[in-house]
Amino acid sequence: MAEQLMLRKYAQDYLRSIGVKRAEDFQPHEQSWTNLAKARRNARAEINKLVDATTDGVDAKRAAEHEQAADALIEIIDSISEEMDYRDELG
């Protein structure tokens, strides 16, 4: 639950870009291949932003929040990759 809150706090623009308010609302099986690839690419970019924002000067609480948001993004990437792999298997 905390991961989802941090995702909404730090990656709200990303959630809007995939058309959801909460990560659990994202349904990869309903997306086109192009949208899946774009969502996965943008999620990776969001993770990179979070990593870049987590510098040595950031306090431990903020760093933990960034990590939780990144973990939630990784879950989205995993679900997208799983759907894309499934479609690849089908041909």
N, C-alpha and C positions, 0 to 999 in steps of 0.2 A: 504494500500500500504506500509506504514512504517513497518507494522508487517512482510510483506513478505521480505522486504529488511533486516530486522534484522534477520529473519530466515536464509536467505542466508549468512549473515555475521557470525552468531554464530553456525549454525547447517548445514553447507554445506556438511559435511561428511554424515549426516543423509539423506539429500536430494539425495546424490549420491547413498546411500544404497537402496533407494526405486526407483532409476532409473529415477529421474527427476531433472531438473534444477530449477524449480519453484514449489511451493506447489500446485498451481492450476492445474498443469499438471498431478498430481497424480489422477488416475482413480481407485478407490477401486473396482468397479464392474468388472474390467478386471484382478484382482488379484486372485490368489488361496487363499484358506482359510489359508494355512500355511504362505503364504507371508503376508496376512493381520495381522495375529497374531504376526508375527515377526516385522512388521512395527509398530504396536501399542506398543509392548513391548519396541522397540528401541526408539520410540518417548517419552515414559514415562521416559526412562533412560536419554534422552537428556534434558528433563525438569529438572530432578534431578541434572544434571550437571550444568545447568544454575542457579538453586537455590543455589547450593553449591558455585558457583562462585560469587554470590551476597552476599558478607559478609558486615559487618558493615563498613569496610574501603573503599568500592567501592563508587565512586561518584554517584550523583543522575542521571546523564545522562546515565552512564553505566548501572545502575540498571534499568532504564526505558527501555533501549534497550533490556536487558535480559527479562524483563517482556513482551515486544512486541514479542520477538522470542518465548517465552513460550506460549503466546496467539495463535500464528500461529500454533504451535505444537498441542495445544489443539483442534484447528479446524480440523487438520488432524486426530487426535484420534477420534473426534466426527464423522467424515465422515466414518472412518473405522468401528467404533462401529455400526453406522447406517446400513452399508452394512452387517455386520455380523449378526445383529439382523434380518434383512430382510431375509437373507439366513436361519436363524434358523426357522423363521415363515414358510418358504416354505417346510422345512423338509429336 
